[in-house]
Amino acid sequence: MSTYGCEYCSNFVYDEDLDAYSCSVDMDEDDFARLAEGRQTKGCPFFCAGDEYQVVKHQAV
């Protein structure tokens, strides 16, 4: 888990319909309430680093 903000998450994508960025994770109501109220102390459990080089890191060795 990470404490980075949403802007660093690969699940934070641009939605053309909303003309804004939003989370693409399909959360249930309990997960969303926990995040919205700040009860999640270790960061978002759905955080996935948006590192575009993560795929090729194993090739550098």
N, C-alpha and C positions, 0 to 999 in steps of 0.2 A: 504494500500500500504506500501511497505517497501523499505528501502534503502540498504538492505543487498545485497551482491554480488550473482551472479548466482550459485556459488558453494553451497549455502545454500537453493536453491530452489528445490522443488520436481519435477519440470519440466525440470531440468538439468540432462539429462540421457546420459548414454554411448551408442554410436552408433557403433555397430560392423563393419558396412560397411565403416565408416569413420575412425575407430580406434581412436575415440576421443569423448569427451563429447560435447553435443550440446543441445540447447533448443528444447523441443518437442512441444511447443505451435505453433499452426497453425495461424501465424500472417499475416495480409494483408500488402501490400507494404507501406502504410502510417504509420502503427504502427512500422514496422521495421525501416523505415527512421527516425522516431522520436527518437527511442532508439539509433540508430547508430550515429545520430548527437548530441545526448545529450540534446535534447529539452524537454525530460521528466524530470521535476524537482522533482517530488515526488517519483521517483523510477519506477521500472517496474510494470505496471498495472496487469501483469500476475503472479507476484510473489506469490508462495504458499510455506510456510515454510515446509521444509522436516523433520518435527518432527515426528519420528516414534512412539512416545508415545502419540500423540494427540488423537488417537482413544480410548485409555484406561484411559485418564485423568478423565472422568466422573465417572469411577468405583472406583476411589480412595476416593471419598467423603463418 
